[in-house]
């Protein structure tokens, strides 16, 4: 008897009588939905790799890689912190610089050992190297520490004279039997032979490289590998895109083109203190009329910075991105609370200084959203419009963009299993079943819902009706999919009939 994996049993090769078991996997293949809670953020930082996507799960994780947030424009940490306050817990961070950044360093005992931060940036200036006796006799220990990062201990380093410093550099650069190499620094042994004394050495002269940063730096270049936002190409862990504080409309078209190509929901913002008429003109001039983008009005947020202990005026992008990351895809951002806001430029923390109906109508008609207090649900800060940047009334809700991106990306990444299979009735049925199972799961989890009349909100067709032989002969197998999203209550109408003469008829 022989056992064959699916597809490997050649029936025409069977000559000797025997039993053959052909193992066939389940015919219904399920699609696993892509993540929708990840935020791709591009900005400056005080440490960490440059133009390289790094996944972090919290602000504390961010600090361990990129250092603390900094009170300045384009700061990536500020947006991670404000998004995290909304419940976001998945970030793909890309640090950019203007090219003038320098790594901190220190020369220990002049010519014995030079220790240099693993990355450029001012946070490297907080790195310390403690040298002292090791746990074993006649050995030494080097301890590398940085606030917010895991302390690294390189113990029991043996040797004397220059050989000791060579061994210490090797331990830091390559690791020891007890730990891996340093993630914070690199070390170079010099020619010195002085025996170490117990001492602490601080790295210095690290700079961030942010003096000439502008929107174009964050947009980056579509090279191989890409820089700036282009470093986020083909990132499965992010569905929302923020280029920190890029508020000049000249960069918006390039951002939108990238967001559409990569199925990101792009969060844009106008400059601080923007007038409503200026916002509408700027958006129209930029040509941003597309559901893939969300344009926030330039009414920036008053935020109490817990690191710098100061009240700052910052872009709304991080708050908005964090709110979406913590919402299921079918949910609109409209009327949902946004946390950790002291005030905005217009409200100044006072709900009485709100927007007029005419002002809101002008913004929403132009495809521009704004954070206000109050919102229809009460006296709290939240998105007042729940709109994307499209002027098409059928697709201008923010929930449309996120649901469409989710469905399209899931199908794109999950149906490649059918490429290379034979076009026949079995394959067509399996493909149709796969898609039906995916939408049935969306229905079961509440991402889709039955119509008020009980009708099913999706239909998948993959059979002879939409696959004529003239097409299948060329290698095409087509599945036609229709999906009806749940509507969002934007206007709640109550018809009130009241009076002593009203007749009540029970249904």
N, C-alpha and C positions, 0 to 999 in steps of 0.2 A: 504494500500500500504506500502511496505517496501523497503528500499534502502540498498543494500549490497555492501561492498567493493569487489574489484576483487578477485575471488577465494573463497569467503565465502558463496556463494549461493549453497546450497545443494538441487539439483532438486528432488532427491528421497524423500526428507522430506516434499515436498509441498503437502498438503492434502486439506486445505481449499481454495476454489477459491478466488484469489486476484491478484493484480498486484505486480510484483517484478521488481525492477530496479537493474540490475547488472552493477556497475560502472567499466568500463574497461579503463585503462590508454592507452595512445598512444602506438601502437605496435612497432614503430621505436624508439629504445632507443639510445640516443646519447652518445658518449664518449667524456669526457672533457679532453683535453691534459694535461699532468702533467707539472709542472713548469720546465723550463730549464735554468733559470737565477740565481739560487741559488748556492752559493759557500760555501762548508763546509771547515772551516779552523781550524786547531789544532795548538796551540802554547802557548807561555808563555804570561803573562800579569801582570800588577801591582795591579790588584784588580779583584773582581768578583768571581762567583762560580767556583768550580773545577770539571772537568770531567762531565760537564753538558751542553748540547746543548742550546745555547741562540741565538735567532734570532734578528738580528739588521739590519736596513735598510740603514745606512750611517756610515761614520766615526764618526760623532758627536754622533750618537746613541751608537756606540761602546765605546766612551770615557765615556759616562754616566754609562756604566755597568762595563767596564774593566780598565778605566783610560787611559791616553795618551800612545801613542807608546813609546817604549824605544829603544835606540841605542844599540842593542845587537843581537846576533844570536838567532834564534827560536822565535823572537818576533812576536806575532800574529797581533798586531796593525799595524805594518809596511806593512803587506800584505793586510790588510783591506784598508789601506790608498791608496796604489798603485792600487789596484783593483777598488776602488771607483773612482779613476781618469779616468778609462776607461769607466765609466758609470755603473758599477755594483752597484746594490742597494738592494741586498738580501744576507745576510750572516748568516750562522749557525756556531757560534763560540764555541770552546771547549778549555778552559784554562787548562794547565797542570803545575804541580810543581814537585820539587824533594823531597817533604815531609818536607823540613826545613822551610817552609813559616810560618810567624807569623802575627797575626792580630794586628794592631795598637790600642793603648788604652790610656786613661788618667784617673787619679784619681782626682776627683774634691773635693777640701777642705779635702784632705787626706782620710777620711773615710766616706764621705757623699754619693758620687755617683761615680761609675766607669763606664765609657763609652768605649765600645769596638767596633771597626769596624766590620761590618757585615761579611766581608770577609778578608782573609789575603792579604798582599801585601803592597808595599811601598806607593801606592797612598793613602792608609788609613792615612798616615802621614799628608796629606793635609786637612783632615777633621777637622772642627772647631765646637765647641759647644759654642754658645753665650747664657748666662743666664742673664735675666734682668726682669724688671717689666712687668706684663701682661697688656692686654687691660682693664681688669676690675680691680677695686680697690682691694688691698690686695691679688693679685694673681701674679704669675710669668710666664715667658715665656722661653722656650728652643728652640733655633734655630740651626738646624744642617745643615751644608753646606759643599760642596765639589766641587772643580772646575770641570765644565762639567756636573754636576748632578743637579737635581732639588732641590732647597732649601726647607727644611722641617721645618715648624713652628708649635710648640706645645704650644698653648696659654691658658691663664686663668687657670693655674694650682694652685689650692688652697691648703692651709695647712700650718702648722708651725712645727718647730722642725724636728724630723726624719720623721714624717708623710708626710711632704712636699716632701722630697727626695723619699719616697716610691711612692707617687703620680706621681712625675716626671718620675720615672723609668717606671711606669705603662703606662703613656701617650706615652712614646717613644716606648715601646715594644708592646703595644696593640692598640695604636691610641686613638683618642678622638672623640667627636661627630662631629667635623669639619674636621678630616682628618684620614687617615689610619696610621698604624704603620710605623716606620722608615724603609726605605730600605737601609740605610747607616750604622746604628749602632744598637747595643743593649745596655741596661743599667741595672746596678745592684745597688740597694740601699744598703749602708752600715749601720753602727750603728750611724753615725754622726748626730749631731743636730744643727750644726752651720747654721745660717741664710745666704742665698746666697746674695752676692753683685753682682752688674753689672760687668760682666767680660767675657773674651773670653778664652776658654781652647782649646789647640791644642793636637790632638792625636799624638802619637809617637811610635817608635820602631817596626813598621810594616816592614816585609821583604817579598820578592817575592818568595823565594825558587827556585832559578834558578842556583845555583852554580854548580851542577853536572848534569844538564839537558843534555840529548843526544838524538839521534834519537830514541832509544828504548823507551824513556819516551813518546815521541809523538805517537809512534805506540800504546803503551799501552797494556792492557790485555783484552782478550775476556771473561770477567767475567759477572756476573749479579748483578749490572749493569756494563757495560764495561767502561774501562778507555781509555784515549787518543782517537785515531781514532774510536775505537769500541763504543764510546759514540754516534757516528753518525749513528748507526744502524737504519734502517727503518725511515730515515729522509726524508719526502716528500718534504721538502723545499730546498733541495740541490741536484744538479746533477753533480757538479764539486768538486773535492777533492784536498786540498792542506795541506800537513804536512809541516809547515813552516821550510824551510832551511834544510830539511833532505837530506843531500847530500852524505851519505855513502851507497854504493850499497847493503850492507848486509841487509838493511831494506826494500829494494825495493820489494822483492818477497812477503813478508807479506802484504805490502801495496797493491800490485796488486791483490792478492787473495781476499782481502777485497773489493777493488773497483769493481771487477768482480761480486762478490756475491751481492753487493748493487747497481749495475748499475751506478757507478760513473765514470766520466772521470778524471783519476788521472794525476796530473801534477807533474812530478819529475824533479830534477835538479842535475847536476854534481857539484862538488866543485869549488869554485872560482879559476880562473887561470888554468883551466884544459887544457891539450893538446888534440888535436883531436884524436891521436892514443890511448891515455889513455882513452878517452871517449868511443871509440868504444870497446876497450877491456873490460872496466868496464861493459858496457851494455850487451855484450855477456856473460861475466862471471855471471852476475846476472840472466841471462835467461829471460830478459824482451823482449819478442817478441810477443806483444799482442796489439790489437787495443784499449783496455781499458785504456792504459797508453800513456802519451806523455812525452818523455824525452827531457829536455832542456840541451843544451851544457853548460858547466861551464864557460861561458863568462858572468860574473855577471854585474849588471847594476849600473851605477853611478846615484845617485838620490839625489836631494836637499831636505833634511829632513826639513820640515817647522816647526816642533816642537823643534828639537834640534839645528836648524840653522846651519847645517853642511852638507857637501857633503859626502854621505855614499856609500859604495859598498854593494849592496843587491842582493838577489836571484831574478831571473826573474819570479818566480812562480806567485807572485801576479799580475804582469802586464799581464801575459798570461791568467790566470784564469779570470781576469776582462774583457779582450778582448773577450773571449768566452762567458761570461755571458751576454755581450751586443750585441751578434750576434744571428740572427735567426739560427735555427738548421741546415738548409740546406747550410749555408754559411761556407766557409773555412776561417781559420785565415790567410791564405796566402795573403800577400801584403796589409793587413789591417793595418792602422796606429795605433801605440801604443804611448800613450801620457805620458808626464811628465818625460821623460828620458833625462838626460844630456849627457850621453855617455855609452859605455861599456868598459870592460877591453881592448878589442882589438881595437875598433875604437877610444876610448878616445875622443868621441865627434866629430871626424873628419871623414867625409864620404870618404876621400881619402884612409884611412886605412881600406879597406874592405876585404872581404874574396875572395880568388881565386875560380875559377870554380872547380878546383880539390878538394879544401878543402870542398866546399859545397857538391859536389858529394859524397865524403867520408862520410860526416855526414848523408845525406839524405838516402843513400843506407843502412846505419846502423840503420835507424829509429830514428835519433836524429835531433831536430830542433834547430834553433838559431835566436836571434833577431839581425838584422843588419840595417845599414844605409849606402848606400841607399838600397831600394828594387825596384823591377821592376816598381812600380808606381811612383817613384820619390825619392827625397832626404829627407826621413823621416824614423823613426824607425818603424820596423814591423817584423812580422814573415816571414822568408825567404823561409821556406819549406812547411808549412801547413801539416806536416805529423805526424801521430801517431807512436807508437813504433813497429808496425807490419811490417814484411818483405813481406807480401802478397800484391802484387801490386793492387789487386782488393779491398782491404779494408784499405789501409794505409793512406788515406786522413783523416784529423781530422774531416771533416764533416760526414764521415761514422759513427764514434763512436757516435757522438751526436745524429744523426738521428735515429740510431738503438736503442740506449738506450731510446730515447723519445717514439718511437713507441712501443717497447717491454713493457716499464713501463706503458704506457697508456692502452694498451690492458690488461696487467696483473691486473691493479687496477680497470678497468672498466667493465670487462666481467664476474665478479663473480656473477652478477645478474642472470646468466643462470644456475648456479649450483642449483640443486634441482628441476628444471623444468622437465617436461616430454619430452622425446625424440620423437618428431614427426615432421611432415612437417612444422607446424607452427613455432615451436621453431627454427628449422634449418633456416627457411627463416628470422625470426627475428634476429637471430645471424648474418647471412650473411648481412642483411640490416644495422645492427649496425656498422659492420666493414666497409662496403662500404660507409656509411655516414661519418665516421671518415676520411677515405682517400679522399673522395670528398671535405671535408673541408680543408684538407692539400693542395689539388690541387687548391682550390679557393683562399687560402691565399698565394700561391706561394711557399709553402714548397715542393710541388711536381710540376711537369710541364709535359705537353704533349710532346711526342717525336717530333723530327723534322718532322716526317711523320704524326703527328697528333694522334699517338696512345696513348691510356690511360696508365698511368704509374703504374697501380695496378690491381690486380685481386684477388677476394675472392671466394672461393668455399666451400660451406657447404651444401651438399645435398647427395643423395643416392650414387653418384659416388665415394665419399671418406668416406662414412659412411656405410659400409656393416652391415648387421644384426649381424654378428658374433662379431662386435665391439660394436655396440649400445646395444646389449644384456648385455654387461659387464659394461655399464654405460658411455661409451666414446662417446662424440660428438666432431668431428674434423672439424676445419676450416683451409683450406690451403690458405695461403696468399703469394702473390708475389708483391713486391714493387720495382720499378726502381727509383733510386735516380737521381738527376740532376748531370751531370758531371761538373767538375771544370776545367776551362781553366788553364792548367799548362804550355802549350807551344802554343804560338800564332804564327802561320806560315803564312807569307805573300809571295805569289808567284808573284814576280815582273818581268814583261816583259816590257822592255823599249827600246827605240831607234827610230830613224827616220823612220825605215821601218816597224814599228809595225802597224798592221791593227786593228782598233777598230770596233768591231761588237756589235751593241746595241742589247740587249735582249728584 
